[in-house]
Amino acid sequence: MSLPEPEILASIVARVFRVDEVTSGDARNGYFLRYRGELLLDSAEAYDRLAEALRPYDITPLFRIENGRQTVLLVRGIVHPKPGRVSVNIALFILTLVSVMLAGAMYSYTGPLPCDEWGQMKVVLLNIWTGWPFAVSLLSILLAHEFGHYFAGRARGAAVSLPYFIPFPFSFLGTMGAFIQLKQLPKNKRALFDLGIAGPLAGLIVAVPVLVLGLSLSDVGTLDNNSYTNAAGQCVICDNTSLPGETYSCPDDNMLEGNSLLYLGLKYAVKGQLLPTPAKSSLPPLLYWPGFVLTGRPIPVGGTDVMLHPVAMAGWAGILVTFLNLIPAGQLDGGHVLYTVFGKRVRLILPVILACLAVLGFFWSGWWLWAGLIFLLGRAHAEPLDEITELDRPRKILAVVMLVIFLLVLTPVPFTLF
């Protein structure tokens, strides 16, 4: 489609925008016409009117602030999202369901295991049905999270895909999570904000009752290393000097889940005590607990802790997933929220986030990998079509609420092996 005369386009833009200056651009600039001036209407209403008026000409308007001045850019073409293949989403979900069932079976099975890996896999496969409590609990949280994004996007008129789940067989959780594809740029910061917070909020609404139920099903006992007996005909789990009939333990064979303020509070609400409680500590509680939450040390072996039921493990994982998604960087949900609040100034915040992750890496080395990924990918943001429209007051209040939630689910050390 050929472009209309500049005078026609100028008259359309002038309906919502007082034009002070017009300049031409090209493909290298990313626009073919730029208007500087001032909006005559509320920015959100002005964008809707202008986009609708330019649609017959296959032109997309962009609202920007350049050097402190309101700017309208005209770009050739309109995005027409193509429908996805639902069969792919369904197939990935089924594979993830099986994979998470396997992870649940690994938590639930308590019988003897063969020494060889194939024999162990065979035992888990034969007992896969025992993993349903963990699978149903975890997938309920992930489904709520992703469909929170999906329905928020649909409500704001954005074309979004159904969730794509990622199976990860014989792993810690059986999945690497899920994602939805945003097929077009969000209209404005309000739409991006709604899309960003909907997932964590929906997931947390499901994760909290799942965790409370799981904790009620969990027993409180002594936190200790798993012990094995060196018996004839049984495989030795790790290299050791034990004699037949003696018991032994293996280093890094046990996992202690990380703590957040929310997790500590829910354990206290259900079990009536802060867990894990050390057998003895030379520090007063006001010093011990902040240090333990932040560093995961010292590991309270011999102390009291909750022995997580598979449902509780799924609820704890849901809290962790919420925290990881709320990290304020790049394409993560927290990155979307941060961008809507600070705009392009987020580039000044990124070094602070990377520095915090680098420090936390001394207590959990996985944060160094996260810091590397965020350094490489965390500078890209989903810039909306209209960057002039700011968040309204209710969303600004909700942004503060999300900050509080982030601090409550913050898990400095996701897990520790001992």
C-alpha positions in Angstrom: 0.0 0.0 0.0 1.4 3.4 -1.0 1.6 6.1 1.7 -0.8 9.0 1.6 0.5 12.5 1.0 2.3 14.1 4.0 -0.4 16.8 4.2 -3.1 14.1 4.8 -1.1 12.4 7.5 -0.3 15.8 9.1 -4.1 16.6 9.2 -4.8 13.2 10.9 -2.0 13.7 13.5 -3.2 17.3 14.2 -6.5 16.0 15.5 -4.8 14.9 18.7 -1.4 16.6 18.6 -0.3 20.2 18.2 2.6 19.9 15.7 5.5 22.2 16.2 8.1 20.4 14.1 8.1 17.7 11.4 11.1 15.7 10.2 11.4 12.8 7.8 13.1 9.5 8.5 13.9 6.2 6.9 14.3 2.6 7.7 17.5 3.3 9.6 15.7 5.7 11.9 12.8 3.2 12.4 10.2 5.7 11.3 9.3 7.7 8.2 7.8 10.8 9.8 8.4 12.4 13.2 6.2 15.1 14.7 7.3 17.1 17.8 4.8 19.1 19.8 2.2 18.5 22.5 -0.8 16.3 22.9 -4.2 17.9 22.8 -6.0 15.0 24.6 -5.3 12.5 27.4 -2.4 10.5 26.0 -4.2 7.1 26.3 -7.3 8.4 24.5 -5.1 10.3 21.9 -3.2 7.1 21.0 -6.4 5.1 20.5 -7.9 7.7 18.2 -4.7 8.2 16.2 -4.0 4.4 15.8 -7.6 3.9 14.6 -7.4 6.8 12.1 -4.1 5.5 10.7 -5.1 1.8 10.5 -6.6 2.1 7.0 -3.2 3.3 5.7 -1.4 0.4 7.4 0.6 2.8 9.6 1.4 2.4 13.3 2.0 5.4 15.5 4.5 5.4 18.3 4.3 7.9 21.2 7.7 8.8 22.6 9.5 11.4 24.8 12.6 12.7 23.1 14.8 15.3 24.8 11.9 16.1 27.1 9.5 16.7 24.2 6.4 14.7 23.3 6.9 13.0 19.9 4.8 11.0 17.5 6.6 8.7 15.2 4.9 7.0 12.2 6.0 3.5 11.3 5.1 1.5 8.2 3.0 -1.6 8.8 0.7 -3.0 11.4 1.4 -6.2 13.2 -1.2 -8.9 12.5 -0.5 -11.8 14.9 -0.9 -15.3 13.5 -2.7 -17.9 15.5 -0.5 -20.5 17.1 -0.8 -24.3 16.9 -2.6 -25.3 20.0 -1.4 -28.9 19.5 2.1 -27.8 20.4 0.9 -26.3 23.7 -1.0 -29.4 24.6 1.8 -31.8 23.7 4.3 -29.8 25.8 1.9 -29.8 28.7 1.4 -33.5 28.6 5.2 -34.1 28.4 5.6 -31.7 31.3 2.9 -33.5 33.3 4.7 -36.8 32.9 8.1 -35.2 33.8 6.7 -33.6 36.9 5.0 -36.8 37.9 8.4 -38.5 37.7 9.9 -35.8 40.0 7.0 -36.3 42.4 7.6 -40.1 42.4 11.3 -39.5 43.2 10.1 -37.5 46.3 7.4 -40.1 47.3 9.2 -43.4 46.7 10.8 -44.8 49.9 11.8 -48.4 48.9 15.1 -49.8 47.9 16.9 -48.5 44.7 19.2 -50.5 42.4 22.7 -49.2 42.0 22.7 -48.6 38.2 21.0 -45.5 36.8 18.8 -47.4 34.4 17.5 -49.6 37.3 16.7 -46.5 39.3 14.9 -44.9 36.4 12.9 -48.1 35.9 11.8 -48.1 39.6 10.7 -44.5 39.3 8.8 -45.1 36.1 7.0 -48.1 37.7 6.0 -45.9 40.6 5.2 -42.7 38.6 1.6 -42.7 39.8 2.8 -41.9 43.3 3.9 -38.4 42.0 0.4 -37.1 41.4 0.2 -35.0 44.6 3.3 -33.1 43.8 2.5 -32.8 40.1 -1.1 -31.5 40.6 0.1 -29.0 43.2 3.1 -27.6 41.2 1.3 -27.5 37.9 -1.7 -25.8 39.5 0.6 -23.0 40.6 2.4 -22.7 37.2 -1.0 -22.8 35.3 -2.3 -20.0 37.5 0.8 -18.0 36.9 0.8 -18.4 33.1 -3.0 -18.0 32.6 -2.8 -14.9 34.8 -0.5 -13.4 32.1 -2.7 -14.8 29.3 -6.0 -13.4 30.6 -4.4 -10.1 31.5 -3.1 -9.8 28.0 -6.4 -10.7 26.4 -8.2 -8.2 28.6 -5.8 -5.4 27.5 -6.3 -6.3 23.8 -2.8 -7.8 23.4 -2.3 -10.9 21.3 -0.6 -13.6 23.5 -0.1 -17.3 23.1 -1.3 -20.1 25.3 1.4 -21.2 27.8 4.3 -23.3 26.5 5.5 -25.6 29.3 9.1 -26.9 29.3 9.6 -30.5 30.5 12.8 -31.4 32.2 12.7 -35.2 33.1 14.5 -36.6 36.2 15.3 -33.1 37.5 14.6 -31.3 40.8 11.1 -30.1 39.8 10.6 -32.0 36.5 10.1 -28.8 34.6 11.9 -25.6 33.7 8.7 -23.6 34.0 6.5 -22.2 31.3 6.2 -19.0 29.2 3.7 -17.2 27.0 4.6 -15.4 23.8 3.7 -11.8 23.4 3.0 -11.5 19.7 2.8 -7.7 19.6 4.1 -4.8 21.6 1.8 -3.8 24.5 -0.1 -0.6 23.8 1.2 1.4 26.8 2.9 1.1 30.2 -0.4 0.3 31.9 -1.0 -2.7 29.7 2.6 -3.9 30.2 2.2 -3.4 34.0 -1.0 -5.4 34.1 0.6 -8.2 32.0 3.7 -8.2 34.3 2.0 -8.4 37.6 -0.9 -10.8 36.7 1.3 -13.9 36.6 3.0 -13.6 40.0 -0.2 -12.5 41.7 -2.2 -15.4 40.3 0.5 -17.9 41.0 1.0 -16.7 44.6 -2.8 -16.8 45.2 -2.6 -20.6 44.5 0.9 -21.2 45.9 0.1 -20.0 49.4 -2.9 -22.3 50.1 -1.0 -25.2 48.5 2.0 -24.5 50.8 -0.3 -24.2 53.9 -2.0 -27.6 53.0 1.4 -29.2 52.4 2.8 -27.9 55.7 -0.2 -29.3 57.5 0.6 -32.7 55.9 4.3 -32.5 56.9 5.8 -33.7 60.1 8.4 -31.9 62.3 11.5 -33.9 63.0 15.3 -33.7 63.4 17.2 -32.4 60.5 20.0 -34.9 59.9 22.0 -36.5 57.2 20.5 -39.5 55.5 22.1 -42.6 56.8 22.6 -45.9 54.9 23.6 -49.4 56.0 26.5 -51.1 54.4 24.8 -54.5 53.9 25.7 -57.4 51.7 23.9 -57.4 48.3 23.1 -53.7 48.5 24.9 -51.0 46.5 27.1 -48.4 48.3 25.6 -44.9 47.7 29.0 -43.1 47.9 32.6 -43.8 48.5 33.1 -44.5 52.2 35.2 -46.6 54.7 32.3 -48.2 56.5 32.4 -51.9 57.1 29.5 -54.4 56.5 26.7 -53.7 59.0 27.9 -50.2 59.7 25.9 -47.0 58.8 27.3 -44.2 56.8 26.2 -40.9 55.2 27.1 -39.1 52.0 28.2 -35.5 51.6 25.8 -33.3 49.5 23.2 -36.1 49.6 20.7 -33.9 51.5 19.0 -30.7 50.4 17.8 -27.9 52.7 15.3 -25.6 51.0 15.8 -21.9 51.2 13.8 -19.5 53.3 11.9 -16.3 52.7 10.0 -14.2 55.1 6.7 -15.5 53.7 7.9 -19.1 54.0 9.1 -18.6 57.5 5.8 -16.9 58.4 3.7 -19.7 57.0 5.8 -22.4 58.8 5.3 -20.5 62.0 1.5 -20.1 61.4 1.1 -23.8 60.7 3.6 -25.4 63.0 3.9 -22.7 65.8 7.6 -22.3 65.6 10.3 -20.8 63.4 11.9 -23.6 61.4 14.5 -24.9 61.0 15.5 -24.3 64.6 19.1 -25.1 65.4 20.0 -27.5 68.2 22.0 -24.7 69.7 23.1 -21.2 68.7 25.5 -18.8 70.2 23.7 -15.9 68.6 20.5 -14.2 69.9 17.4 -14.8 67.6 17.4 -11.3 66.2 20.9 -11.9 64.8 20.6 -15.6 64.0 17.5 -15.5 61.8 18.5 -12.6 59.5 21.9 -14.2 59.0 20.5 -17.7 58.3 17.9 -16.4 55.8 20.5 -14.3 53.9 23.3 -16.9 53.9 21.8 -20.3 54.6 24.5 -20.8 57.2 25.2 -22.4 59.6 23.2 -25.4 58.4 21.2 -26.5 61.5 22.1 -30.2 61.3 20.7 -31.9 64.4 18.1 -29.1 64.9 14.4 -29.2 64.3 12.8 -28.8 60.9 9.7 -29.6 58.9 10.0 -32.7 56.8 8.4 -31.5 53.6 5.5 -33.5 52.2 5.5 -33.5 48.3 2.6 -31.0 48.4 4.6 -28.7 50.6 7.6 -29.0 48.3 5.4 -27.9 45.4 4.1 -24.9 47.4 7.7 -23.9 48.4 8.7 -24.2 44.7 5.8 -22.0 43.8 7.0 -19.3 46.2 10.5 -19.6 44.7 9.2 -19.4 41.1 7.3 -16.2 42.1 10.5 -14.7 43.5 12.6 -15.6 40.5 10.0 -14.1 38.1 9.9 -10.9 40.2 13.6 -10.2 39.9 13.5 -6.6 38.4 15.4 -7.1 35.2 14.9 -7.6 31.4 12.0 -9.7 30.2 11.2 -11.1 33.7 7.9 -10.1 35.2 9.7 -7.9 37.7 11.6 -6.3 34.8 8.3 -5.4 33.1 7.0 -3.8 36.3 10.3 -1.9 36.8 10.2 -0.5 33.3 6.7 0.8 33.6 7.7 2.7 36.7 11.1 4.1 35.7 11.0 3.9 31.9 14.4 4.0 30.2 16.0 5.0 33.6 16.1 1.2 34.4 19.5 1.1 32.7 20.8 2.9 35.8 19.3 0.3 38.1 20.7 -2.8 36.2 24.3 -2.4 37.6 22.8 -2.4 41.2 20.9 -5.6 40.5 24.0 -7.3 39.0 26.1 -6.2 42.0 23.5 -7.7 44.4 23.4 -11.0 42.5 27.3 -11.1 42.4 27.4 -10.7 46.3 24.6 -13.3 46.8 26.7 -15.7 44.5 29.1 -16.2 47.4 26.3 -17.9 49.4 24.7 -19.7 46.4 26.8 -19.9 43.3 23.7 -20.2 41.0 23.3 -16.4 41.3 26.5 -15.9 39.2 24.9 -17.8 36.3 21.8 -15.6 36.8 24.0 -12.5 36.8 25.6 -13.5 33.6 22.3 -14.2 31.9 20.8 -10.9 33.1 24.0 -9.1 31.9 23.6 -10.5 28.4 19.8 -10.4 28.2 18.6 -8.1 30.9 19.0 -4.8 29.0 16.2 -5.6 26.5 12.7 -4.5 27.5 9.3 -4.8 25.9 8.9 -1.1 25.0 5.2 -0.2 24.6 3.8 1.6 21.5 2.8 4.5 23.7 5.5 5.5 26.2 3.9 8.8 27.1 1.0 7.4 29.1 2.2 6.9 32.6 0.8 4.5 35.3 -2.3 5.8 37.1 -2.5 6.1 40.9 -4.0 2.6 41.6 -1.2 1.0 39.6 1.4 3.0 41.3 0.0 1.8 44.6 0.0 -1.8 43.3 3.6 -1.3 42.3 4.5 -0.6 45.9 2.5 -3.7 46.9 4.5 -5.8 44.4 7.7 -4.5 46.0 6.5 -5.7 49.4 5.6 -9.1 47.9 9.1 -9.2 46.3 10.7 -8.7 49.7 8.4 -11.3 51.3 9.3 -14.0 48.8 13.0 -13.0 48.5 15.0 -16.2 48.8 18.7 -15.3 49.0 19.8 -18.9 49.1 17.3 -21.1 47.2 18.7 -24.3 48.5 21.8 -25.8 50.2 23.3 -29.2 49.9 24.9 -30.8 52.9 
